[in-house]
Amino acid sequence: MFFHKKEPIHAVNISEPNPRFAQLLLEQFGGATGELSAALQYWVQSFHVENAGIKDMLQDIAIEEFSHLEMVGKLIEGHTKNVDQTEAYKSTLFAIRGVGPHFLDSQGNAWTASYLNEGGDVVRDLRANLAAEAGARQTYEELIKLATDKGTQETLVHLLTREISHTQMFMKALDSLGKLTDPFFGNIKPDETVALYYNLSTNGNGKDERGPWNSEPTFKYIANPLESQSHA
Protein backbone atom coordinates (compact mmCIF):
# COMPACT_ATOMS: atom_id res chain seq x y z
CA MET A 1 0.00 0.00 0.00
CA PHE A 2 1.25 3.46 -0.88
CA PHE A 3 0.21 6.61 0.92
CA HIS A 4 0.91 10.01 -0.61
CA LYS A 5 0.95 13.17 1.48
CA LYS A 6 0.50 16.27 -0.67
CA GLU A 7 3.51 17.99 0.83
CA PRO A 8 7.06 17.65 -0.54
CA ILE A 9 9.75 16.18 1.68
CA HIS A 10 11.65 19.47 1.27
CA ALA A 11 10.31 22.94 0.46
CA VAL A 12 10.30 23.88 -3.25
CA ASN A 13 10.36 27.64 -3.82
CA ILE A 14 10.98 29.44 -7.11
CA SER A 15 11.22 33.20 -7.47
CA GLU A 16 12.50 33.51 -11.04
CA PRO A 17 11.02 30.97 -13.51
CA ASN A 18 13.43 29.89 -16.21
CA PRO A 19 12.08 27.41 -18.81
CA ARG A 20 15.53 26.88 -20.31
CA PHE A 21 16.76 25.70 -16.92
CA ALA A 22 13.62 23.59 -16.59
CA GLN A 23 14.69 21.71 -19.70
CA LEU A 24 18.00 20.89 -17.99
CA LEU A 25 16.07 19.71 -14.93
CA LEU A 26 14.34 17.10 -17.11
CA GLU A 27 17.60 15.16 -16.87
CA GLN A 28 16.68 14.34 -13.26
CA PHE A 29 13.04 13.57 -14.07
CA GLY A 30 13.13 11.40 -17.17
CA GLY A 31 16.87 10.92 -17.68
CA ALA A 32 19.26 8.06 -17.05
CA THR A 33 20.52 9.48 -13.74
CA GLY A 34 17.11 10.78 -12.70
CA GLU A 35 14.89 10.09 -9.74
CA LEU A 36 12.43 7.87 -11.61
CA SER A 37 15.27 5.58 -12.64
CA ALA A 38 16.58 5.37 -9.07
CA ALA A 39 13.16 4.82 -7.50
CA LEU A 40 12.23 1.97 -9.85
CA GLN A 41 15.69 0.39 -9.69
CA TYR A 42 15.76 0.19 -5.89
CA TRP A 43 12.12 -0.89 -5.64
CA VAL A 44 12.55 -3.79 -8.06
CA GLN A 45 15.83 -4.79 -6.40
CA SER A 46 14.04 -5.12 -3.07
CA PHE A 47 12.11 -8.12 -4.42
CA HIS A 48 15.39 -9.96 -5.02
CA VAL A 49 16.65 -9.61 -1.46
CA GLU A 50 16.15 -12.18 1.29
CA ASN A 51 17.90 -10.09 3.97
CA ALA A 52 14.99 -8.35 5.72
CA GLY A 53 17.02 -5.32 6.75
CA ILE A 54 18.46 -4.61 3.32
CA LYS A 55 15.05 -5.20 1.70
CA ASP A 56 13.55 -2.61 4.04
CA MET A 57 16.38 -0.15 3.31
CA LEU A 58 15.92 -0.49 -0.46
CA GLN A 59 12.19 0.12 -0.17
CA ASP A 60 12.64 3.11 2.14
CA ILE A 61 15.16 4.69 -0.24
CA ALA A 62 12.99 3.88 -3.27
CA ILE A 63 10.05 5.73 -1.71
CA GLU A 64 12.32 8.67 -0.89
CA GLU A 65 13.43 8.73 -4.52
CA PHE A 66 9.78 8.95 -5.58
CA SER A 67 9.47 11.96 -3.28
CA HIS A 68 12.53 13.43 -4.98
CA LEU A 69 10.86 12.86 -8.36
CA GLU A 70 7.95 14.88 -7.03
CA MET A 71 10.30 17.70 -5.99
CA VAL A 72 12.01 17.80 -9.39
CA GLY A 73 8.58 17.74 -11.02
CA LYS A 74 7.47 20.70 -8.92
CA LEU A 75 10.64 22.57 -9.88
CA ILE A 76 9.97 21.95 -13.57
CA GLU A 77 6.32 22.93 -13.16
CA GLY A 78 7.30 26.17 -11.43
CA HIS A 79 9.92 27.05 -14.01
CA THR A 80 7.49 26.56 -16.93
CA LYS A 81 4.25 27.88 -15.47
CA ASN A 82 2.90 31.17 -16.87
CA VAL A 83 5.90 31.68 -19.14
CA ASP A 84 4.53 30.13 -22.35
CA GLN A 85 4.64 33.47 -24.21
CA THR A 86 8.35 34.07 -23.67
CA GLU A 87 11.08 33.49 -26.20
CA ALA A 88 12.85 31.28 -23.65
CA TYR A 89 9.78 29.04 -23.46
CA LYS A 90 9.50 28.80 -27.23
CA SER A 91 13.12 27.64 -27.47
CA THR A 92 12.60 24.63 -25.18
CA LEU A 93 10.92 21.24 -25.35
CA PHE A 94 7.94 22.69 -23.45
CA ALA A 95 6.85 24.67 -26.51
CA ILE A 96 5.67 21.38 -28.00
CA ARG A 97 5.05 19.19 -24.97
CA GLY A 98 3.39 21.80 -22.75
CA VAL A 99 4.17 22.99 -19.22
CA GLY A 100 5.36 20.82 -16.38
CA PRO A 101 7.56 17.71 -16.33
CA HIS A 102 7.62 14.98 -18.96
CA PHE A 103 9.31 11.59 -19.11
CA LEU A 104 12.11 12.98 -21.24
CA ASP A 105 15.73 13.86 -20.59
CA SER A 106 17.16 17.32 -21.29
CA GLN A 107 17.68 16.43 -24.96
CA GLY A 108 14.16 15.16 -25.51
CA ASN A 109 14.91 11.44 -25.33
CA ALA A 110 12.09 9.38 -23.82
CA TRP A 111 12.69 7.58 -20.53
CA THR A 112 13.46 3.88 -20.96
CA ALA A 113 13.71 0.91 -18.61
CA SER A 114 17.16 0.23 -20.08
CA TYR A 115 18.37 2.88 -17.62
CA LEU A 116 17.70 0.43 -14.77
CA ASN A 117 20.52 -1.74 -13.44
CA GLU A 118 19.32 -4.72 -11.41
CA GLY A 119 20.33 -8.32 -11.58
CA GLY A 120 18.99 -10.48 -8.79
CA ASP A 121 22.10 -10.56 -6.58
CA VAL A 122 22.18 -8.25 -3.58
CA VAL A 123 25.92 -7.53 -3.82
CA ARG A 124 25.74 -6.78 -7.53
CA ASP A 125 22.68 -4.60 -7.02
CA LEU A 126 24.16 -2.59 -4.16
CA ARG A 127 27.31 -1.92 -6.19
CA ALA A 128 25.17 -0.80 -9.12
CA ASN A 129 23.40 1.56 -6.74
CA LEU A 130 26.68 3.20 -5.75
CA ALA A 131 27.21 4.06 -9.41
CA ALA A 132 23.63 5.31 -9.75
CA GLU A 133 23.99 7.65 -6.78
CA ALA A 134 27.33 8.92 -8.08
CA GLY A 135 25.78 9.72 -11.46
CA ALA A 136 22.86 11.55 -9.87
CA ARG A 137 25.15 13.51 -7.54
CA GLN A 138 27.30 14.64 -10.45
CA THR A 139 24.25 15.77 -12.43
CA TYR A 140 22.90 17.74 -9.47
CA GLU A 141 26.27 19.39 -8.97
CA GLU A 142 26.27 20.64 -12.56
CA LEU A 143 22.65 21.80 -12.27
CA ILE A 144 23.49 23.75 -9.10
CA LYS A 145 26.28 25.55 -10.95
CA LEU A 146 23.84 26.58 -13.69
CA ALA A 147 20.89 27.53 -11.48
CA THR A 148 20.27 31.27 -11.06
CA ASP A 149 17.29 31.03 -8.71
CA LYS A 150 18.22 30.75 -5.00
CA GLY A 151 15.21 28.62 -4.04
CA THR A 152 16.00 26.20 -6.85
CA GLN A 153 19.62 25.98 -5.73
CA GLU A 154 18.56 25.17 -2.15
CA THR A 155 16.30 22.37 -3.34
CA LEU A 156 19.02 20.94 -5.58
CA VAL A 157 21.57 21.05 -2.75
CA HIS A 158 19.15 19.03 -0.61
CA LEU A 159 18.74 16.47 -3.40
CA LEU A 160 22.52 16.24 -3.88
CA THR A 161 22.94 15.77 -0.12
CA ARG A 162 20.53 12.85 -0.05
CA GLU A 163 22.42 11.14 -2.88
CA ILE A 164 25.48 11.20 -0.60
CA SER A 165 23.39 9.83 2.28
CA HIS A 166 22.10 6.98 0.14
CA THR A 167 25.63 6.18 -1.01
CA GLN A 168 26.68 5.82 2.62
CA MET A 169 23.69 3.57 3.32
CA PHE A 170 24.52 1.28 0.41
CA MET A 171 28.17 1.15 1.49
CA LYS A 172 27.14 0.22 5.04
CA ALA A 173 24.86 -2.49 3.67
CA LEU A 174 27.72 -3.93 1.60
CA ASP A 175 29.98 -3.76 4.65
CA SER A 176 27.40 -5.66 6.72
CA LEU A 177 27.66 -8.46 4.13
CA GLY A 178 31.47 -8.35 4.21
CA LYS A 179 31.45 -7.19 0.58
CA LEU A 180 32.40 -3.52 0.72
CA THR A 181 35.97 -4.26 -0.37
CA ASP A 182 35.74 -7.95 -1.25
CA PRO A 183 35.18 -8.30 -5.03
CA PHE A 184 34.12 -11.95 -4.89
CA PHE A 185 30.48 -13.02 -4.79
CA GLY A 186 28.49 -15.81 -6.34
CA ASN A 187 29.28 -19.53 -6.48
CA ILE A 188 31.88 -19.86 -9.26
CA LYS A 189 35.48 -20.00 -8.08
CA PRO A 190 37.78 -17.75 -10.18
CA ASP A 191 40.76 -19.26 -12.01
CA GLU A 192 44.47 -18.69 -11.32
CA THR A 193 44.61 -15.39 -13.23
CA VAL A 194 42.51 -13.59 -10.62
CA ALA A 195 45.58 -12.04 -8.97
CA LEU A 196 47.37 -10.99 -12.19
CA TYR A 197 47.69 -7.41 -13.45
CA TYR A 198 48.64 -7.12 -17.12
CA ASN A 199 50.64 -4.05 -18.18
CA LEU A 200 48.85 -3.42 -21.49
CA SER A 201 49.40 0.31 -21.97
CA THR A 202 52.33 2.69 -21.99
CA ASN A 203 52.77 6.44 -21.74
CA GLY A 204 55.74 6.36 -24.13
CA ASN A 205 58.51 7.24 -21.70
CA GLY A 206 59.28 3.68 -20.68
CA LYS A 207 58.06 4.24 -17.13
CA ASP A 208 55.22 2.06 -15.94
CA GLU A 209 52.62 3.57 -13.63
CA ARG A 210 52.39 1.66 -10.38
CA GLY A 211 50.02 1.80 -7.43
CA PRO A 212 48.02 -0.40 -5.07
CA TRP A 213 45.81 -1.41 -8.00
CA ASN A 214 48.70 -3.32 -9.63
CA SER A 215 51.06 -4.19 -6.79
CA GLU A 216 51.71 -6.79 -4.12
CA PRO A 217 50.24 -8.19 -1.98
CA THR A 218 46.98 -8.19 -3.95
CA PHE A 219 48.36 -8.42 -7.48
CA LYS A 220 51.29 -9.91 -9.35
CA TYR A 221 52.45 -7.35 -11.92
CA ILE A 222 53.05 -8.76 -15.41
CA ALA A 223 55.31 -6.11 -16.94
CA ASN A 224 55.47 -7.73 -20.39
CA PRO A 225 52.37 -9.84 -21.09
CA LEU A 226 53.63 -10.85 -24.57
CA GLU A 227 56.83 -12.23 -23.11
CA SER A 228 54.91 -13.99 -20.41
CA GLN A 229 52.64 -15.64 -22.99
CA SER A 230 55.62 -16.83 -25.07
CA HIS A 231 56.98 -18.67 -22.02
CA ALA A 232 53.67 -20.29 -21.18
N, C-alpha and C positions, 0 to 999 in steps of 0.2 A: 504494500500500500504506500502510495506517495501522498504527501501533504504539502501543499504550496501556500506559503504565507506571502501575501502581496506586499512585501517589504524587502528590499535588497539587503544582502548580508553586510554591505558597506554603502555609505551614502554616495549617490551619483548626482553631481551638480555640474551644470554647464552654463557658463556666462556668455561665451562667444561661439556660437555654432559655426562649424567649418565643415562643409560637405566633402571637401577634398580630403581632409583628415579622416572623416568617417569612412571613406573608401579604404584607407590604410587600415582602419580598425577591423574591416571585414576579415583581415588575415586571422584575427583571433576569434572570429565567429564561425566562418565556414572554411577556414584554411587548414593546412596540414598540422600546424602547431597550435591550433585553436582549442577553445574550451569544449566544443562539441566533441572533437576527436578524443580529448582526454577523458571526458565524462563517460563516453561509450566504451572506450578501451578499458578503463578500470572497472566499470560495471560488469562487462562481459568476463573479464579476467576473474572476478570474484566467484563465478560459477565453477571455475576450474580448481579452486583451492579447498583443500580439506582442513587446513589449519584454521580453526574458528577465529582466532585473533586477527590473522592476516586477512581473512575473508571480510571481517567486520571493518578493518581499516580501509580496504579497497572500496567497500560500499560507502563508507563515510566520505572518503575523498571524492568518489564519483559524484555524490550528491552535492558536495561543495563545488565541484567543477560545473555542475548544472547551474548553480547559483551564480558562478562567475560568468557563464554564458548569458544569463539574464542581465548581469551588470554591463557586459560588453554590448548587448542588444540595446539597453537603455541609453548607453553612450551614443551608439549609432543613430538611434531614434532622435535623441536630442540634437545631434549635429546635423540632421537632415530635415528636421521639422520646421515648417514655415520659411524655408529658404529656396523653394522650388522655382522662384523667378530670378534667382541670381545666376550670373555667369559661371560661378564656381559650381553650382548645382548642375548646370547644363553640361559641364565638362566631366562629370563623374558617371559611374554606373547607375546612380539613382535616377538620372534623367529618363532612363528606360524602364528600370525595375520599380521605381516609386520609392517613397520614403521608408525609413526604418531598415532593420537588418535583413539580409538574405543569406541563403546557404551558398555563398560564393566567397572566394578569397579576394584579395585586393586587386587581382588582375582579371577577375570575372570568371574564373574557373569554378565549376560546380563542385560542392563537397562530395567526397567519395569515401566509401568504406575501406578503400585501399590505404587510407591514411592510418588505419588502426593496426597496431602491432601486438598481437596476442597469440599464444601458442600452446596453452594447456600445461605448461610447467611453471610452477610458482617462481623458481629462480630466474628462468628466462624472462618471464613477464615482469618481474620487479626490475630487472636490469633494463628492459625496454622502457620501463617507466622513468628511469633516471634520464634516459636520452630524451624522452618526451618532455619532461619538466625543463631540461636544459634548453631545448628548442623554444619552448614557450617563454622562458625567462629572457632569452636573447631577443626574441621578437618584441616583448614588452619594453626592454631596455631601449631598443631603437625607436619604438613609438613614443616613449617618454621624451626622448631627445627632440622629436619632431612636434610634439604637442605644444600649442601656444596658450591653451586655456588652463588656468591653474586647477580648477576643479577636476578636469580630465586628468591632469598629471597626477593628482592625489589618488584618484581611483586606480590609475595604472600602476602607481607605486605599490598600492595595496595588493593588486593582483600579482605583480612581480614578487612581492614578499611571500605570498602564499605558495608560489612555485618553489621557492627556496625551502619553505616549511615542509612541503610534500616530499621534496628530494630527501630531506633529513629523515622523514618517516620511512620512506622506502629503503634507505640505507640501514636504518635501525632494524627493519624487518629482515633484510638480507643478513645482517649481523646476527640476529636471533637464530637464524638457520645455519650459521657458521659459513655463510657464502658471500660475505661482503668482499673478501679478498681471495677466496678460493675459486679458481675458474672451473673446477670440475663439478658437473652434476649429470644426472642420468645414470644409465646402467652399463654403458659400453666403456670398457677400459681402453684408454688411449694406447697407441703403439710407442715404440722406443724413441721416436723423433719428438716427443712432446717437450723435451727439455733442450732442443736445439734451436739456435738462432742463426739464420743464414744471412751473411753479409752480401746482399744482392744489389746494392746501390753504392755509388761513390760520388764525392763532391769534386773530384778531379785533382786534388792536391796530394793524393796518396795517403791521407790521414783518415782513418776510420773513426766514426763517431761512436763513443761508448757511453754507457750509462747502466743503471740497474735493470733496464729492460732487455739488455743483451749481455749480462755479466753473471759470473758466479755469485752466490751459490745456486741461483734459480736456473740459469741457462749456461749451456756450453756454446761458446762463440765459434762459428765456422767461418773463418776469415776468407777462405777461398772455396766456395761450394763446388766449383768445377773440378778443382784438384781433389777434393774430397770424394766426389763421385767417381773419378778415374781410378781411385784406389779401392773402391768398394768391390 
